[in-house]
Amino acid sequence: MTNSAKKTAKLQMWRDALDRAENGNSMANFETIYDGFENMGIDADDIEPRENVLTYNAWRAKGRQVKKGQHGVKILTWIPASKTDKATGEKVGFKVSKLVAVFHVT
């Protein structure tokens, strides 16, 4: 894979992460997010999941860089994936769970 192809793939990964973060409708992690950032000293009124609390890749898609060494709050998320069914040759979609860190804009 060429460097430009790698860069294009990385940019697409960041855009996909941002799209999932902004357009998801699950509130399953909200309590974890609020608790985690309140424990870090951030006021609950300043915590807005999907607006100012995003994953590393979503922040990169917005042109922001998380500070090196910064700690986030760990949440469980579901990432879309696909595989080819060997019997039919058809692509089958599914979701994979993944533990990720989210970071507050501060």
Buried (B, 14 or more C-beta within 10 A) or exposed (E): EEEEEEEEEEEEEBBBBBEBBEEBEEEEBBEBBBEBBBEEEBEEEEBEBBEBBBBBBBBBBEEEEBEEEEEBBEBEBBEEEEEEEEEEEEEEEEEEEEEBBBBBBE
